[in-house]
Amino acid sequence: MLQFTKRTEYGLIALVHLVDASDAVSVREIAEHYSVPRRLLAEVLKDLSRAELCNSTRGATGGYSLSRSPDAISLGEVVAALEGAPSVSSCETLGAYSHGNCDVMPLCPIRSPLHKIRDGIWRLMQQTSLRSLAHSSANGEELLSPHPHGATQDKDEA
């Protein structure tokens, strides 16, 4: 099923850590705080810096900081930078459909529904800000409410 790579998990951990940081944070500090491999975390943060999701500052007081407001960075941007858009079927990941190697394609009953599911997952990732991810994990809250204003009242009830 849908599962992020370790690189993406570590990247999200690092970026969430940076949400409330007032100064640049070192790779060492993040790696020690969360017990994650420092070398892999450093590679991930370099990739996120290249994707302009965080800034890198060299020197004794250097480290990483967010490149823009955590409200302006989406979960989807982070995932795309580290592993690309999500896929839910083998024809998406293996390229079988695009290379004409799918024997079932003309009759496939699951391709369209699975694409809709993938698109829904992707939309949710694009709508989830880094700040909401950070604060929902800290407060135990839901990421998104079922209704934009948190209300579920039907029109007939009003």
ABEGO torsion letter per residue (X at the ends): XBBBBAAAAAAAAAAAAAAABABBBBAAAAAAAAGBBAAAAAAAAAAAAAAGABBBBBEAABEBBBABBAAABBAAAAAAAAAEBBBABAAAAAGAAAAGABAAAAABAAAAAAAAAAAAAAAAAAABBAAAAAAAAAAGBBABBABAAGBABBAAAX
